Amino acid sequence: MLDLSNITKVFYPGTVNEKLALDNINLHVNKGDVICVVGSNGSGKSTLFNLISGTYPVTNGKILFDGVDVTSSPEYKRAMTIGRIFQDPTKGTAANMSIEDNMITAETKGMKGLKISLNNEKREQFKSLLTLIGLQDRLKDNVGLLSGGQRQALTLLMTVMSKPKMLLLDEHTAALDPRNAQIVMNLTERFINEYALTALMVTHNMQFAIDFGNRLIMMDEGNIILDVAGQQKASLTVEGLVKLFKDLRNKTFANDEGLLTKE
């Protein structure tokens, strides 16, 4: 489904602030893969997502999506098939619009020249979907009145409604309290399974990265240093993953307590 070939990203090239963020990355993502991406701060995780989504242009390399070269394709075009959810719950919804207006916007995403009326039948459909996140009685409420957890759950629901081929989950529960984070993660797992979605998820919770999905990728200093799947992934422990990092890089993790989270 997704192929990254020899991807390099350099920020501020030719200046004193030049920084190599990704160094000749190669990655193949199969349809149906659910990949957890871990690594310390500055390892290149967010840059990787920004290049896949088209937020940043690549410095070198090629990106293929379903066999089509999208290396130069702008972000808004890739958004038709790649859904991204950020850490900040306010980024995925319009606070000054009602829940139903946000949902109709998500449903009509990419439908040029086609207008879907917000009638009673459509509202009933939305209410049915909203029962999944406990907001079925708040169609008319502005999204700005919702809690962070409710907004993130709504963002997830709306993203799935737009029928993406791939989900990019960029630490999408990190800003939530433990209870809401678990609710959103349960919904994430449910939607990925029910809609047979392909997903990449950045997380600092290493135990969750081991338990969730079928592949685990570890990044460091702009490189993918570990890519495990299947039984090899299932047999990992947090301690074993930390030891693998040390063996591969001949160093310990940077002072990043979140990376070592087990809860």
C-alpha positions in Angstrom: 0.0 0.0 0.0 2.7 2.5 1.0 6.3 2.5 -0.1 9.0 4.9 1.1 12.1 4.6 -1.0 15.4 6.2 0.1 13.6 9.0 1.9 15.8 11.8 3.3 14.6 15.0 4.9 17.0 17.9 5.7 15.7 21.1 7.3 17.4 24.4 6.7 19.9 23.0 4.1 23.0 25.0 3.5 22.7 27.0 6.7 24.3 26.8 10.2 21.0 25.3 11.4 21.0 22.4 8.9 19.5 19.3 10.4 19.2 15.8 9.0 15.8 14.6 10.3 15.4 11.4 8.2 18.3 9.6 6.7 17.6 7.4 3.7 14.5 5.7 5.1 13.0 2.7 3.4 9.6 1.4 4.6 6.9 -0.8 3.1 3.5 -0.9 4.6 1.1 -3.6 3.6 -2.6 -3.2 3.4 -4.1 -4.1 6.8 -0.8 -3.4 8.7 -1.3 -1.8 12.1 2.2 -0.4 13.0 3.2 1.2 16.3 6.1 3.6 15.9 8.3 4.3 19.0 11.5 6.3 19.6 12.8 9.0 21.7 12.1 12.7 21.1 13.8 13.9 18.0 14.1 10.4 16.5 12.1 11.4 13.4 8.6 10.0 14.1 6.6 13.2 13.5 8.8 14.1 10.5 8.0 10.6 9.0 4.3 11.3 9.4 4.6 14.8 8.0 6.3 13.4 4.8 3.7 10.6 4.4 0.8 13.1 4.8 2.4 15.7 2.5 2.8 18.4 5.2 6.6 18.6 4.3 8.2 17.9 1.0 11.0 15.3 0.9 14.5 16.3 0.3 15.3 13.1 -1.6 13.5 9.9 -2.3 10.1 8.6 -3.5 6.7 7.9 -1.9 4.3 5.5 -3.6 0.7 5.1 -2.4 -1.2 2.2 -3.9 1.5 2.1 -6.6 1.0 5.8 -7.5 3.9 8.2 -7.1 2.6 10.9 -4.6 6.0 12.4 -3.8 5.0 15.8 -5.1 1.3 15.5 -4.3 0.1 18.3 -2.0 -1.3 17.6 1.5 -4.9 18.3 0.6 -4.9 15.7 -2.1 -3.3 13.0 0.1 -5.9 13.9 2.8 -8.5 12.3 0.5 -7.1 8.9 1.3 -4.9 9.4 4.4 -6.6 10.4 7.7 -4.4 12.0 10.4 -5.3 12.5 14.0 -3.0 14.7 16.1 -2.2 14.8 19.8 -4.1 18.1 20.2 -7.8 17.3 20.4 -8.8 20.7 19.0 -7.1 20.1 15.6 -9.6 17.7 14.1 -12.8 19.6 14.5 -14.2 23.1 14.1 -15.1 24.4 17.6 -17.6 27.1 16.3 -19.6 24.5 14.3 -22.2 22.1 15.7 -21.5 18.4 15.9 -23.8 17.7 13.0 -22.2 20.3 10.8 -18.8 18.9 11.6 -20.0 15.4 10.7 -21.6 16.4 7.3 -18.3 18.1 6.5 -16.5 14.9 7.1 -18.9 12.8 5.2 -18.8 15.0 2.1 -15.0 15.2 2.1 -13.7 14.8 -1.4 -17.1 14.7 -3.0 -16.7 17.5 -5.7 -20.0 18.9 -6.9 -22.1 16.6 -4.7 -24.1 18.2 -1.9 -25.7 16.0 0.8 -28.6 17.7 2.6 -28.7 17.6 6.4 -32.2 16.3 6.7 -33.9 14.3 9.4 -32.8 11.0 7.9 -29.2 12.1 7.9 -29.5 13.3 11.5 -30.8 9.9 12.6 -27.8 8.3 10.9 -25.5 10.6 12.7 -27.2 10.0 16.0 -26.8 6.2 15.5 -23.0 6.7 14.9 -22.7 9.0 17.9 -24.0 6.4 20.2 -20.6 4.8 19.8 -19.1 7.8 21.6 -22.0 8.7 23.9 -22.9 12.0 22.1 -26.1 10.9 20.4 -28.1 13.6 22.2 -25.8 16.5 21.4 -26.1 16.9 17.6 -26.9 20.6 17.9 -24.2 21.5 20.4 -21.1 23.3 19.2 -18.0 21.1 19.3 -16.3 23.8 21.5 -18.5 22.7 24.4 -17.1 19.2 24.4 -14.3 17.9 26.6 -10.9 17.0 25.1 -11.7 13.3 25.2 -15.1 13.8 23.6 -13.5 15.9 20.8 -10.8 13.4 20.1 -13.4 10.6 20.0 -15.5 12.7 17.6 -12.4 13.4 15.5 -11.7 9.7 15.3 -15.3 9.0 14.3 -15.3 11.7 11.7 -12.0 10.5 10.2 -13.4 7.0 9.8 -16.5 8.5 8.2 -14.4 10.0 5.5 -13.3 6.5 4.5 -9.5 6.8 4.5 -7.3 4.0 3.2 -4.8 4.8 5.9 -4.8 6.3 9.4 -1.9 8.2 10.9 -2.3 8.4 14.7 0.2 10.9 16.0 0.2 10.3 19.8 -3.6 10.9 19.6 -4.2 9.9 23.2 -1.2 11.6 24.8 -3.1 14.8 25.8 -6.0 12.9 27.5 -6.4 11.8 31.0 -6.0 8.0 31.5 -9.8 7.3 31.4 -10.4 9.2 28.2 -7.2 7.9 26.7 -8.4 4.3 27.2 -11.9 5.1 25.7 -10.3 6.6 22.6 -7.9 3.7 22.3 -10.8 1.2 22.6 -12.6 3.1 19.8 -9.4 3.2 17.7 -9.1 -0.6 17.9 -12.7 -1.1 17.2 -12.7 1.1 14.1 -9.5 -0.3 12.8 -10.9 -3.9 13.1 -14.5 -3.1 11.8 -13.3 -1.0 8.8 -10.2 -3.1 8.1 -8.0 0.0 8.2 -4.3 0.3 7.7 -2.7 2.4 10.4 0.5 3.8 11.8 0.5 5.0 15.3 3.2 7.0 17.2 3.2 6.2 20.9 5.4 6.7 23.9 3.8 3.8 25.7 6.1 0.9 24.9 4.0 -1.8 26.5 1.1 -0.7 24.4 3.3 -0.6 21.3 4.1 -4.3 22.1 0.5 -5.3 22.7 -1.2 -3.4 19.9 -1.0 -4.0 16.1 0.9 -6.5 14.1 4.2 -4.6 13.6 6.5 -2.4 15.7 9.0 0.1 14.3 11.7 1.8 16.4 13.4 5.0 15.2 16.5 6.8 16.3 18.3 9.8 14.9 16.3 9.7 11.7 16.7 6.0 11.0 14.4 3.0 11.4 16.6 0.7 13.5 14.1 -2.0 14.3 11.1 -3.5 12.4 9.5 -6.5 14.0 6.2 -8.3 13.4 4.3 -11.4 14.3 5.6 -13.8 16.9 8.9 -11.8 17.2 6.8 -8.8 18.2 4.5 -10.7 20.5 7.4 -12.1 22.4 8.9 -8.7 23.2 8.9 -7.2 26.7 9.6 -3.5 27.6 12.9 -4.5 29.2 13.8 -6.6 26.1 13.0 -3.7 23.8 15.2 -1.4 25.8 18.0 -3.9 25.7 17.6 -4.3 21.9 17.9 -0.5 21.5 21.1 -0.5 23.6 22.6 -3.4 21.6 21.7 -1.8 18.3 22.9 1.7 19.1 25.5 1.1 21.8 23.8 3.7 24.0 20.8 4.0 26.4 17.6 5.9 25.7 17.8 9.6 26.1 16.3 11.2 29.2 12.7 10.6 28.0 10.6 9.1 30.7 7.5 8.9 28.5 9.3 6.5 26.2 9.7 4.0 29.1 6.1 4.2 30.2 4.7 0.8 31.0 1.3 1.8 32.3 
